[in-house]
Amino acid sequence: MKWFLIFWAGPIVFLGGWYWLSYYDINFGVLMLTRQVHDLTFQLYGEALGMPPEAIPPLVARAIAVDSLIVFALLGFRKRKSIKAWWQARQALNSSPADLASKESLSSAP
């Protein structure tokens, strides 16, 4: 599972880093991080997909969000027993039976 998360997060971090650095033209002398390459990349993708280049980044962000939800759902499903034990331990700490039967919590109605 560790390698699955690494191979999932690695490309997302790489793509996000490239997008952010090239969008703001912080290139450190590297051609791939220039704004011209950024614009050309999205122009090529826009022509290949038949849509305006400005519409592609929100679609990619939405795809990353959906993929992330799927990955975290799989992770939660695999760890469901430990998550359930943690939740029950947390609930046991928050509400002990002595607190529920205290004098303040009892009704004074006739």
Secondary structure by P-SEA (a helix, b strand, c coil): caaaaaaaaaaaaaaaaaaaaaaaccccccccccaaaaaaaaaaaaaaacccccccaaaaaaaaaaaaaaaaaaaaaaaaaaaaaaaaaaaaaacccccccccccccccc
